[in-house]
Amino acid sequence: MKIVLVAAIGENNVIGRGGQLPWKIRSDLRHFRALTLNKPVIMGRKTFQSIGKALDRRTNIVITRDQDFSAEGVETAASLEAALALAREDAKRSGANELMIIGGADIFAAAMPLADRLEITHVHASPEGDVYFPAIDAKHWREDKRKNREPGPDDSASYSVATYLRR
Ligand SMILES: NC(=O)c1ccc[n+]([C@@H]2O[C@H](COP(=O)([O-])OP(=O)(O)OC[C@H]3O[C@@H](n4cnc5c(N)ncnc54)[C@H](OP(=O)(O)O)[C@@H]3O)[C@@H](O)[C@H]2O)c1
């Protein structure tokens, strides 16, 4: 079962500010949806709260240390390992072949050594932020493909989408 990290990162590795994304790129949200649809998605509690609801047509697994946390449409896990175990069971049931890790910063950092692939949107901007994606170390990752995307009418920056595979 492949483990895939999906992130949009600035040129300064920023991924968020004040609990939100530091850019508005609607077309990348469609890209995110296409990558994750029908697969289990694993996220930290703050990322879930920033999205505000369970993502449709995906099993949502939220990592939290708060044993009382619950929200409609999500399963909870007390650690990344527990979340991966839940996601593997779910994927076996549904026939999905990948588990998608969708943030935030600590979850990305903990999951990166376990990941097989990174699906990265490189946003062509360096906004201020308070959470960061870990460095993509060329010793461990090779860029497999990259496509430039011009901003649409609702997008605040141009960007490229890149796939990295573990060496
Ligand atoms: N650009 C992107 O691709 C992207 C993707 C995702 C998120 N974001 C942005 O990132 C920010 C949110 O991310 P964040 O890094 O602040 O928070 P986060 O990783 O989404 O959530 C942090 C929370 O997850 C739980 N957690 C983390 N590690 C844990 C562990 N090892 N065991 C148990 N629970 C654990 C804890 O929840 P409890 O406090 O409940 O115990 C912790 O407070 C927002 O600004 C969001 O917009 C950006």
The ligand as a MOL file (V3000), in Angstrom:
LIG
                    3D

  0  0  0     0  0            999 V3000
M  V30 BEGIN CTAB
M  V30 COUNTS 48 52 0 0 0
M  V30 BEGIN ATOM
M  V30 1 N -0.5600 23.8810 2.0410 0
M  V30 2 C -0.9110 22.6290 2.3880 0
M  V30 3 O -0.7300 21.6880 1.6270 0
M  V30 4 C -1.5290 22.3960 3.7200 0
M  V30 5 C -1.9740 21.1060 4.0610 0
M  V30 6 C -2.5270 20.9300 5.3300 0
M  V30 7 C -2.6150 21.9800 6.2250 0
M  V30 8 N -2.1680 23.2100 5.8370 0 CHG=1
M  V30 9 C -2.2020 24.3450 6.7740 0
M  V30 10 O -1.4860 23.9530 7.9170 0
M  V30 11 C -2.1040 24.5040 9.0870 0
M  V30 12 C -2.5850 23.3820 9.9830 0
M  V30 13 O -1.5170 22.5030 10.2040 0
M  V30 14 P -0.7510 22.3910 11.5940 0
M  V30 15 O 0.5960 21.8730 11.2720 0
M  V30 16 O -0.8710 23.6630 12.3400 0 CHG=-1
M  V30 17 O -1.6260 21.3110 12.3750 0
M  V30 18 P -2.0460 19.8080 12.0270 0
M  V30 19 O -0.8370 18.9660 11.7820 0
M  V30 20 O -3.1030 19.7690 11.0040 0
M  V30 21 O -2.7210 19.3890 13.3990 0
M  V30 22 C -1.9520 19.3950 14.5610 0
M  V30 23 C -2.6990 18.5650 15.5630 0
M  V30 24 O -2.7140 17.1960 15.1420 0
M  V30 25 C -2.6080 16.3610 16.2850 0
M  V30 26 N -1.3360 15.6540 16.2320 0
M  V30 27 C -0.2070 16.0130 15.5370 0
M  V30 28 N 0.7530 15.0890 15.7080 0
M  V30 29 C 0.2200 14.1500 16.5160 0
M  V30 30 C 0.7110 12.9290 17.0440 0
M  V30 31 N 1.9620 12.4970 16.7840 0
M  V30 32 N -0.0950 12.1870 17.8250 0
M  V30 33 C -1.3590 12.5870 18.0970 0
M  V30 34 N -1.8880 13.7410 17.6220 0
M  V30 35 C -1.1040 14.4970 16.8380 0
M  V30 36 C -2.6930 17.2740 17.4950 0
M  V30 37 O -4.0760 17.4470 17.7080 0
M  V30 38 P -4.6990 17.7850 19.1690 0
M  V30 39 O -4.1830 19.1490 19.5180 0
M  V30 40 O -6.1750 17.7350 18.9250 0
M  V30 41 O -4.2240 16.7100 20.0880 0
M  V30 42 C -2.0770 18.5540 16.9510 0
M  V30 43 O -2.4340 19.7100 17.6870 0
M  V30 44 C -3.2280 25.3790 8.5690 0
M  V30 45 O -2.7220 26.6890 8.3470 0
M  V30 46 C -3.5790 24.7200 7.2510 0
M  V30 47 O -4.2110 25.6120 6.3720 0
M  V30 48 C -1.6300 23.4280 4.6180 0
M  V30 END ATOM
M  V30 BEGIN BOND
M  V30 1 1 1 2
M  V30 2 2 2 3
M  V30 3 1 2 4
M  V30 4 1 4 5
M  V30 5 2 4 48
M  V30 6 2 5 6
M  V30 7 1 6 7
M  V30 8 2 7 8
M  V30 9 1 8 9
M  V30 10 1 8 48
M  V30 11 1 9 10
M  V30 12 1 9 46
M  V30 13 1 10 11
M  V30 14 1 11 12
M  V30 15 1 11 44
M  V30 16 1 12 13
M  V30 17 1 13 14
M  V30 18 2 14 15
M  V30 19 1 14 16
M  V30 20 1 14 17
M  V30 21 1 17 18
M  V30 22 2 18 19
M  V30 23 1 18 20
M  V30 24 1 18 21
M  V30 25 1 21 22
M  V30 26 1 22 23
M  V30 27 1 23 24
M  V30 28 1 23 42
M  V30 29 1 24 25
M  V30 30 1 25 26
M  V30 31 1 25 36
M  V30 32 1 26 27
M  V30 33 1 26 35
M  V30 34 2 27 28
M  V30 35 1 28 29
M  V30 36 1 29 30
M  V30 37 2 29 35
M  V30 38 1 30 31
M  V30 39 2 30 32
M  V30 40 1 32 33
M  V30 41 2 33 34
M  V30 42 1 34 35
M  V30 43 1 36 37
M  V30 44 1 36 42
M  V30 45 1 37 38
M  V30 46 2 38 39
M  V30 47 1 38 40
M  V30 48 1 38 41
M  V30 49 1 42 43
M  V30 50 1 44 45
M  V30 51 1 44 46
M  V30 52 1 46 47
M  V30 END BOND
M  V30 END CTAB
M  END
